[in-house]
Amino acid sequence: MRRSLLFVNRDTYEIGVRPMAEIAKNQLKSDSVMKTGKPPYTFRMAWFLVLLAINLLVAGYYFHIVE
């Protein structure tokens, strides 16, 4: 009998390891992109542009470009 890197015998591998690996693979397939918890790119881009505009306005006041 050939030994694996984890030193798991064949019976244990057939009973436990393979089904756990298949479950993990199926869970990865079932998770969608929307479950990442990150807001959509359009929302983040809108906030980026708003904050950039505020930053440039404040910089304009600071350097006396905007009075």
Beta strands, then each sheet from edge to edge (+ up, - down):
end
